[in-house]
Amino acid sequence: MKTMSMLRAAPAAVMSLALSMSLVPAGVDATTPVVPEYALDTSWPKLPLPNQWALGLINGIFVDTKNHLWLYHSPELVPRYAQGAAANPPTGKCCVPAPAIIEFDEEGHVVRSWDIGPGRGYDAPSAGHGLYIDYKGNVWIGGSQTRKGADGSEPDGMYLKFSADGEFLLQIGGRGPSKGSLDPTRLGGAAAVAVDPETNEAFIADGYGNHRVIVFDADTGEFRRQWGAYGAPPTDEDIGPYDPGAPPARQFRIAHCIRISNEGLVYVCDRLNNRLQIFRKDGTFVKEYIYEPGTRGAGSVGNVSFWPNADQTFVLMNDPGNFQWVITRRTDGAVLSRFGHYGTWPGEFHRNHQVEFDRNGAIYTSEDARVQRFRIVNGVKP
């Protein structure tokens, strides 16, 4: 499959359905900085994890301002055969499901951990999804379940905010099925959040069941505004499966990530439409990049992370459908490098869900039950 990146730009007036399209050059030119190259860092994390811990499905990772990696996983999804030490009486020396939230330092040591769950004053997610540390150091998590589970659990219609030590601070929305993409009182399988330090607003990619970006006050949970693909009002029309031969969809298929750049633009991963859409904070559509448009299945645009310099020179993007990460040039979306292939050995990817730059430009990747760190090997620094 040929690597491809396409750009759309919104006209100043009302946007028409037939937007102009141009191919973005993917080659490196004289204005492009040297692109970092990577190799697996086997020193991270420090293993074994403490207390005979085992990890279940990893729902989200994030690097905070201290350059610590935070991890959110589902302890209930640790395989039964790996819970021998937790049985009563124990059936083996290994293992015990780790707490849901874990903070690691740069060297890979556990700094702190805490659990979430029902009966603690909030609606705990049935299927956790996403983790974000805001500019105040608070921890945000969501849930992606959109239907009643086989165990009778209700859909996830909420996003939760905690202190760094696990004190519950805020719930946006509530448990239960979606009320539709125009309803501000309940979410529908929200995938990610980003908090704007300038306005103290929480921008949520409400995308597994609903088809929108929705914005709330990050302290009170008061609704502010929302929008769908291309900045239009969100809809719940059944548009069917992705077809690479059809015109780009006018609706998010899965709004799977959301990040705010230093220049105040909102980046939204529309995963199953293989595109990255960019907006102003008020929801005005700016442009979009389409990557690997022939990709079906898991899609090619899973999440993004910005290179940690003032200009945010590079955008790191997860491509789950092709088992790779992609480094692009932020100014025009041009693909500069691709890394990875399918496999279960260290350094390979089998279900890559998220990729994150740290403060030094190293890359963390998350999969079903592991996080890997990759170090820069060609001397490039942010």
C-alpha positions as CSV (number, residue, x, y, z in Angstrom):
1,M,0.0,0.0,0.0
2,K,1.4,3.4,-1.0
3,T,1.8,5.9,1.8
4,M,-0.5,8.8,1.1
5,S,-1.5,12.0,2.8
6,M,-4.2,14.3,1.5
7,L,-5.2,17.7,2.7
8,R,-8.5,19.5,2.8
9,A,-9.0,23.1,3.7
10,A,-12.2,24.9,4.6
11,P,-13.2,27.9,2.4
12,A,-13.9,31.1,4.2
13,A,-17.6,30.9,3.4
14,V,-19.9,28.0,3.9
15,M,-18.1,24.8,3.1
16,S,-19.5,22.8,0.1
17,L,-19.7,19.1,-0.1
18,A,-17.2,19.1,-3.0
19,L,-14.0,20.2,-1.2
20,S,-10.8,20.5,-3.2
21,M,-8.2,17.9,-2.6
22,S,-4.4,18.0,-3.2
23,L,-1.7,15.5,-2.6
24,V,0.8,16.5,0.1
25,P,4.4,15.7,-0.7
26,A,5.8,13.0,1.6
27,G,9.5,13.6,0.9
28,V,11.9,15.3,3.2
29,D,13.1,18.6,1.8
30,A,15.7,21.1,2.9
31,T,13.3,22.8,5.4
32,T,12.6,19.5,7.3
33,P,14.6,18.9,10.5
34,V,16.4,15.5,10.9
35,V,13.7,13.0,11.8
36,P,14.4,10.9,15.0
37,E,15.1,7.2,14.6
38,Y,14.4,4.7,17.3
39,A,15.3,1.4,18.9
40,L,13.6,-0.6,21.7
41,D,14.6,0.5,25.2
42,T,14.7,-2.8,27.2
43,S,15.5,-1.0,30.4
44,W,11.9,0.2,30.8
45,P,9.9,-0.6,32.9
46,K,11.7,-2.2,35.8
47,L,10.6,-5.9,35.9
48,P,9.0,-7.7,37.5
49,L,6.4,-5.3,38.5
50,P,6.0,-5.1,42.3
51,N,3.6,-7.2,44.4
52,Q,3.3,-9.9,41.7
53,W,1.2,-7.5,39.6
54,A,-0.2,-8.5,36.2
55,L,-1.8,-6.2,33.7
56,G,-5.0,-6.6,31.8
57,L,-6.2,-4.6,28.8
58,I,-4.4,-1.3,28.7
59,N,-6.9,1.5,28.2
60,G,-4.7,4.5,28.0
61,I,-1.2,6.0,28.6
62,F,0.0,9.6,29.0
63,V,3.3,11.4,29.9
64,D,2.9,14.1,32.4
65,T,5.0,17.3,33.0
66,K,7.4,15.4,35.3
67,N,8.1,13.0,32.4
68,H,6.3,10.2,34.2
69,L,4.3,7.7,32.3
70,W,0.8,7.0,33.6
71,L,-1.1,3.8,32.7
72,Y,-4.8,2.9,33.0
73,H,-5.7,-0.8,32.6
74,S,-8.6,-3.1,33.4
75,P,-7.7,-5.4,36.3
76,E,-10.8,-7.5,35.7
77,L,-9.3,-8.5,32.3
78,V,-6.2,-10.1,33.7
79,P,-6.6,-13.8,32.5
80,R,-7.8,-16.1,35.2
81,Y,-4.7,-18.3,34.7
82,A,-2.6,-15.4,35.8
83,Q,-4.4,-14.7,39.0
84,G,-3.1,-17.7,41.1
85,A,-1.6,-15.5,43.8
86,A,-4.9,-13.7,44.2
87,A,-7.0,-16.8,44.7
88,N,-8.3,-17.9,48.1
89,P,-6.4,-20.1,48.9
90,P,-3.6,-19.2,46.4
91,T,-3.2,-21.6,43.6
92,G,0.3,-20.3,42.6
93,K,2.9,-17.7,43.2
94,C,1.8,-15.5,40.3
95,C,-0.1,-13.2,40.0
96,V,-2.3,-10.4,41.4
97,P,-4.2,-7.9,39.1
98,A,-2.4,-4.6,39.4
99,P,-4.3,-1.4,40.5
100,A,-6.1,0.3,37.6
101,I,-4.0,3.5,37.6
102,I,-0.2,3.3,37.8
103,E,2.4,6.1,37.6
104,F,6.0,5.2,36.5
105,D,9.0,7.4,36.7
106,E,11.5,7.9,33.9
107,E,13.5,4.9,35.0
108,G,10.5,2.6,35.0
109,H,9.9,2.4,38.8
110,V,6.3,2.5,40.1
111,V,5.7,5.8,41.9
112,R,2.1,5.4,42.9
113,S,-1.0,3.5,42.1
114,W,-4.7,3.4,42.9
115,D,-7.9,1.6,42.0
116,I,-11.3,2.6,40.6
117,G,-14.5,0.8,40.8
118,P,-18.2,0.8,41.6
119,G,-19.6,2.0,44.9
120,R,-17.1,4.8,45.3
121,G,-19.4,7.8,44.5
122,Y,-19.2,7.7,40.7
123,D,-20.1,5.6,37.8
124,A,-17.1,3.4,37.0
125,P,-16.5,2.6,33.3
126,S,-17.6,-0.8,32.1
127,A,-14.9,-0.7,29.4
128,G,-12.2,1.8,30.3
129,H,-10.8,4.0,27.5
130,G,-8.3,6.8,27.5
131,L,-6.2,8.5,30.2
132,Y,-5.2,12.2,30.3
133,I,-3.3,14.3,32.8
134,D,-4.4,17.9,32.7
135,Y,-2.3,21.0,33.4
136,K,-3.2,20.9,37.1
137,G,-2.1,17.3,37.5
138,N,-5.5,15.8,37.6
139,V,-6.3,12.4,36.0
140,W,-9.1,11.9,33.5
141,I,-10.5,8.6,32.3
142,G,-13.4,7.5,30.2
143,G,-15.2,4.4,28.9
144,S,-16.0,3.0,25.5
145,Q,-18.8,0.5,26.1
146,T,-21.9,1.5,24.0
147,R,-24.2,-1.5,24.6
148,K,-25.2,-3.5,27.6
149,G,-22.5,-6.0,28.3
150,A,-22.8,-9.8,28.5
151,D,-22.5,-9.4,32.3
152,G,-25.4,-7.0,32.4
153,S,-23.1,-3.9,32.7
154,E,-24.6,-0.7,31.4
155,P,-23.0,1.4,28.6
156,D,-20.5,4.1,29.4
157,G,-21.9,7.5,29.2
158,M,-19.4,9.4,31.4
159,Y,-16.0,10.9,31.8
160,L,-14.3,11.0,35.2
161,K,-11.8,13.3,36.8
162,F,-9.5,12.4,39.8
163,S,-6.7,14.0,41.7
164,A,-3.2,12.5,41.2
165,D,-3.8,10.5,44.4
166,G,-7.1,9.1,43.2
167,E,-9.6,11.4,45.0
168,F,-12.8,11.6,42.9
169,L,-13.4,15.2,41.7
170,L,-15.9,15.3,38.8
171,Q,-18.2,13.2,36.7
172,I,-19.4,14.4,33.3
173,G,-22.4,12.4,32.0
174,G,-23.6,9.2,33.5
175,R,-24.1,5.5,33.0
176,G,-26.6,4.3,30.4
177,P,-27.2,4.3,26.7
178,S,-26.5,7.3,24.6
179,K,-29.3,9.9,24.2
180,G,-27.9,10.9,20.9
181,S,-25.1,13.1,19.6
182,L,-27.1,16.3,20.3
183,D,-27.8,15.6,23.9
184,P,-25.3,17.4,26.3
185,T,-26.2,15.4,29.5
186,R,-24.8,12.0,28.6
187,L,-21.8,10.8,26.6
188,G,-21.8,7.7,24.3
189,G,-18.6,5.7,24.5
190,A,-16.2,8.6,24.9
191,A,-12.7,7.8,23.8
192,A,-10.4,10.7,24.8
193,V,-10.2,14.1,26.5
194,A,-7.9,17.1,26.3
195,V,-8.0,20.0,28.8
196,D,-7.2,23.5,27.5
197,P,-5.1,25.4,30.1
198,E,-6.1,28.8,28.6
199,T,-9.9,28.3,29.0
200,N,-10.0,25.4,31.5
201,E,-12.3,23.6,29.1
202,A,-12.4,19.8,28.7
203,F,-12.7,18.8,25.0
204,I,-14.0,15.2,24.7
205,A,-13.8,13.0,21.7
206,D,-17.3,11.4,22.2
207,G,-16.8,8.8,19.5
208,Y,-17.5,5.1,20.0
209,G,-21.3,5.6,20.1
210,N,-21.8,9.3,19.5
211,H,-20.2,11.2,16.6
212,R,-18.9,14.5,18.0
213,V,-16.5,16.6,19.9
214,I,-18.2,18.0,23.0
215,V,-16.8,20.7,25.4
216,F,-17.4,21.3,29.1
217,D,-16.0,23.4,31.9
218,A,-13.3,21.3,33.4
219,D,-14.2,22.1,37.0
220,T,-18.0,22.3,37.0
221,G,-18.9,20.0,34.1
222,E,-21.1,22.8,32.5
223,F,-21.8,22.2,28.8
224,R,-20.2,24.7,26.5
225,R,-20.5,23.6,22.8
226,Q,-20.2,20.6,20.5
227,W,-19.6,19.8,16.8
228,G,-19.3,17.0,14.3
229,A,-17.1,16.3,11.3
230,Y,-16.1,19.4,9.3
231,G,-17.5,21.5,12.2
232,A,-21.1,20.8,11.3
233,P,-23.7,19.8,13.9
234,P,-23.2,16.2,14.8
235,T,-25.6,13.5,13.5
236,D,-26.3,9.9,14.2
237,E,-27.2,8.9,10.6
238,D,-26.3,5.3,9.7
239,I,-23.6,5.9,7.0
240,G,-22.6,2.2,6.8
241,P,-19.0,0.8,6.7
242,Y,-16.0,2.7,5.4
243,D,-15.6,2.5,1.7
244,P,-12.2,3.8,0.4
245,G,-13.8,4.5,-3.0
246,A,-16.6,6.8,-1.6
247,P,-16.3,10.5,-1.0
248,P,-15.0,11.3,2.5
249,A,-17.8,10.8,5.1
250,R,-19.5,13.9,6.5
251,Q,-19.7,12.2,9.9
252,F,-17.1,10.9,12.4
253,R,-17.0,7.1,12.4
254,I,-15.0,7.0,15.6
255,A,-13.7,10.2,17.1
256,H,-10.9,8.3,18.8
257,C,-8.4,11.0,20.0
258,I,-8.3,14.7,20.7
259,R,-5.3,16.9,21.4
260,I,-4.8,20.7,21.5
261,S,-1.6,22.1,19.9
262,N,0.5,24.9,21.2
263,E,-1.0,27.2,18.6
264,G,-4.5,26.4,19.9
265,L,-5.8,24.0,17.2
266,V,-7.8,21.0,18.1
267,Y,-6.7,17.7,16.5
268,V,-9.3,14.9,16.2
269,C,-8.5,11.4,15.1
270,D,-11.4,10.0,13.0
271,R,-10.0,6.5,13.2
272,L,-12.2,4.4,10.9
273,N,-12.3,7.2,8.3
274,N,-8.4,7.2,8.2
275,R,-8.2,10.9,8.8
276,L,-7.0,13.6,11.1
277,Q,-9.3,16.6,11.3
278,I,-8.1,19.9,12.7
279,F,-10.4,22.7,14.2
280,R,-10.2,25.9,16.0
281,K,-11.4,25.8,19.6
282,D,-14.8,27.1,18.6
283,G,-15.4,24.1,16.3
284,T,-14.5,25.9,13.0
285,F,-13.0,23.4,10.6
286,V,-9.5,24.2,9.4
287,K,-8.2,21.2,7.4
288,E,-7.9,17.5,7.3
289,Y,-5.2,14.9,6.4
290,I,-6.1,11.5,5.1
291,Y,-3.7,8.6,5.6
292,E,-3.5,5.2,4.0
293,P,-7.1,5.6,2.6
294,G,-7.3,1.9,1.6
295,T,-7.1,0.7,5.2
296,R,-10.2,-0.9,6.6
297,G,-10.5,-2.9,9.8
298,A,-8.9,-0.9,12.7
299,G,-8.2,2.2,10.7
300,S,-5.0,4.2,10.2
301,V,-5.4,7.2,12.5
302,G,-5.6,6.1,16.1
303,N,-4.1,8.9,18.2
304,V,-1.5,11.7,18.0
305,S,1.2,13.1,20.2
306,F,3.2,16.3,19.5
307,W,7.0,16.5,19.4
308,P,8.0,18.2,22.7
309,N,9.5,21.5,21.4
310,A,7.8,24.9,21.2
311,D,7.0,24.5,17.5
312,Q,5.8,20.9,17.9
313,T,7.7,20.1,14.7
314,F,6.5,16.5,14.4
315,V,3.2,14.8,15.0
316,L,3.5,11.2,16.1
317,M,0.5,9.1,15.0
318,N,-0.6,5.6,15.8
319,D,-1.7,3.5,12.8
320,P,-3.4,0.4,14.3
321,G,-4.7,-1.0,11.0
322,N,-1.1,-1.3,9.7
323,F,0.7,-2.1,12.9
324,Q,2.9,1.0,12.7
325,W,3.6,4.4,14.1
326,V,4.0,7.4,11.7
327,I,5.9,10.6,12.2
328,T,4.5,13.5,10.1
329,R,5.5,17.2,9.7
330,R,3.0,19.2,11.7
331,T,2.9,22.2,9.3
332,D,1.6,20.2,6.3
333,G,0.9,16.6,7.5
334,A,3.6,15.1,5.2
335,V,4.7,11.6,6.2
336,L,8.4,11.6,7.2
337,S,8.8,8.1,8.5
338,R,7.0,4.9,9.4
339,F,8.1,2.3,11.9
340,G,6.9,-1.1,13.0
341,H,5.3,-4.4,11.8
342,Y,3.1,-7.0,13.2
343,G,4.4,-9.4,15.8
344,T,4.5,-10.3,19.5
345,W,8.3,-10.1,20.1
346,P,9.7,-7.1,21.8
347,G,9.8,-4.2,19.5
348,E,6.9,-5.5,17.4
349,F,3.2,-4.5,17.6
350,H,0.3,-6.9,17.8
351,R,-2.6,-4.6,18.8
352,N,-1.0,-1.1,19.0
353,H,-3.5,1.2,20.6
354,Q,-1.6,4.4,21.6
355,V,1.7,6.1,21.0
356,E,3.1,9.0,23.1
357,F,6.2,11.2,22.9
358,D,7.9,11.9,26.3
359,R,9.6,15.2,27.2
360,N,12.9,14.0,25.6
361,G,11.4,12.6,22.4
362,A,11.3,9.0,23.4
363,I,8.2,7.0,22.4
364,Y,5.9,4.9,24.5
365,T,3.6,2.4,22.8
366,S,0.7,0.6,24.4
367,E,-0.9,-2.7,23.4
368,D,-3.3,-5.2,25.0
369,A,-1.2,-5.9,28.1
370,R,2.1,-4.1,27.7
371,V,3.8,-0.7,27.3
372,Q,7.1,-0.5,25.4
373,R,9.6,2.4,25.3
374,F,11.7,3.3,22.3
375,R,14.8,5.5,22.6
376,I,16.3,7.9,20.0
377,V,19.4,6.4,18.4
378,N,20.5,9.1,15.9
379,G,21.1,12.0,18.4
380,V,18.1,14.1,17.5
381,K,16.8,16.2,20.5
382,P,13.7,18.3,20.9
